[in-house]
């Protein structure tokens, strides 16, 4: 657990560096999913840089593509990306754009960025893998805003109907849309109940507790004849007090003072 | 045409376990053979076109060759962004099989017309667009599509009748078929309009006008070489398509001719952008919008200066 805290802090630091270097947006939605990504890439999923082409690898679809620095930072920490790759984030002639691109490779399975695409593609992967009697699983992470998209619900209906027990959806439920609280934009509650009504097995967890994350990932699938969904209660901007649950950090980049403050808090968050 | 296409596909499915057929709950009876012989390779996803295209991309990412079927506007417009991002950007072997080119679903009305699809699909990166005109050519496209590498849009409509002994004239995707030689004017047609073009060329012959007819079955990549051959030799070049006049065959040909410095008379014939409040079947609508062989002939004679 302590190791996970340390990894998460390193990932948050890398994200901060990437975003400050490029004056980029979306640090808030990056920080809400860091702990989940660390849980997935360090134990939760069967993936490794040496097996990035293996047909038996688990697939990860990062549907909330706007939080790509979080994905890149975790892939970096897990050994998929080099320091040089990371330094090529969002620079002219660099490696990575603001949204993940499969054509770049390096562990990125699907290009995303337009919301509501990840779950249909992930469901297609899960369907094909089942046909091939593969043991590989498909993990899809979406933002709560993506649950406004009709295409997401088309796929939820499909996956439940076809009993895709090799499909795992993780909802980064930070309850903050791009212009305000989810509750005021389009209320998604009761969320787990909606999934259950669509024949999914749902668990609601604290998306920042490694104890909960690791335990939950270890018990997949939740039901032998259903797709699994983890409704992860998270905080936008988690890990830096002044960013937490503040919409500003969907868009703004920290200035020098804020950056130093954030660095201190990220370091302080790791118990010695 | 659609029936023959899927009968051929049934053979391909039986021989290749990695070929899958998805439909968004349309195509009554047309999948019967595939469903009977290869039930594991058929999937009705329900009335959910966006999900169908996303699923197809996911399946293709896991090594499958996937066909997606629906009526043209639902397939190409409802799921347009899924086609753009999930299929085309990843350059995946997903085949979009759209039924109802132009006014094929005449009495069904505007929602079912396939009149903007070629323009939209033409703008998609990595997309190839092929439009068979006869049953034989549709079967040929089915054969050619099996091992086709990237995204492919197959636009189906009503089958025209031409050719000798009903043989396929479509040899390969990307290479236009010359179906009649002539020296005065070049008439380039696609899909449902190829048969009309042939009738028109026969009528023009009565007036002493010799017409070369080109079946431009592949809209993208366009066979520019076949056009450039005529730039210096033909005084008139016409395009004929059952699609909006904007963005389809006529536009694609115009681009090539303009860049080649064509100095003759060029005219696009197709469906106007703004439709009239008129109800009828495909033949009736062809007549109304000037796409019947008789109407096209009269229009061309006027342009050529024979009437």
HADDOCK unambig.tbl for C-alpha pairs under 7 A between the chains (distance, minus, plus):
assign (segid A and resid 117 and name CA) (segid B and resid 54 and name CA) 6.68 0.50 0.50
assign (segid A and resid 120 and name CA) (segid B and resid 51 and name CA) 5.24 0.50 0.50
assign (segid A and resid 120 and name CA) (segid B and resid 54 and name CA) 4.68 0.50 0.50
assign (segid A and resid 120 and name CA) (segid B and resid 55 and name CA) 5.18 0.50 0.50
assign (segid A and resid 121 and name CA) (segid B and resid 54 and name CA) 4.47 0.50 0.50
assign (segid A and resid 121 and name CA) (segid B and resid 55 and name CA) 4.88 0.50 0.50
assign (segid A and resid 121 and name CA) (segid B and resid 57 and name CA) 5.93 0.50 0.50
assign (segid A and resid 121 and name CA) (segid B and resid 58 and name CA) 4.26 0.50 0.50
assign (segid A and resid 122 and name CA) (segid B and resid 58 and name CA) 5.89 0.50 0.50
assign (segid A and resid 123 and name CA) (segid B and resid 55 and name CA) 6.06 0.50 0.50
assign (segid A and resid 123 and name CA) (segid B and resid 58 and name CA) 6.95 0.50 0.50
assign (segid A and resid 124 and name CA) (segid B and resid 54 and name CA) 6.84 0.50 0.50
assign (segid A and resid 124 and name CA) (segid B and resid 55 and name CA) 3.72 0.50 0.50
assign (segid A and resid 124 and name CA) (segid B and resid 56 and name CA) 6.07 0.50 0.50
assign (segid A and resid 124 and name CA) (segid B and resid 57 and name CA) 6.89 0.50 0.50
assign (segid A and resid 124 and name CA) (segid B and resid 58 and name CA) 4.22 0.50 0.50
assign (segid A and resid 124 and name CA) (segid B and resid 59 and name CA) 4.80 0.50 0.50
assign (segid A and resid 125 and name CA) (segid B and resid 58 and name CA) 4.35 0.50 0.50
assign (segid A and resid 125 and name CA) (segid B and resid 59 and name CA) 4.90 0.50 0.50
assign (segid A and resid 125 and name CA) (segid B and resid 61 and name CA) 6.90 0.50 0.50
assign (segid A and resid 125 and name CA) (segid B and resid 62 and name CA) 6.04 0.50 0.50
assign (segid A and resid 128 and name CA) (segid B and resid 59 and name CA) 5.19 0.50 0.50
assign (segid A and resid 128 and name CA) (segid B and resid 62 and name CA) 6.38 0.50 0.50
assign (segid A and resid 129 and name CA) (segid B and resid 62 and name CA) 7.00 0.50 0.50
assign (segid A and resid 151 and name CA) (segid B and resid 50 and name CA) 5.90 0.50 0.50
assign (segid A and resid 151 and name CA) (segid B and resid 51 and name CA) 5.80 0.50 0.50
assign (segid A and resid 154 and name CA) (segid B and resid 48 and name CA) 6.24 0.50 0.50
assign (segid A and resid 154 and name CA) (segid B and resid 51 and name CA) 5.85 0.50 0.50
assign (segid A and resid 155 and name CA) (segid B and resid 51 and name CA) 5.85 0.50 0.50
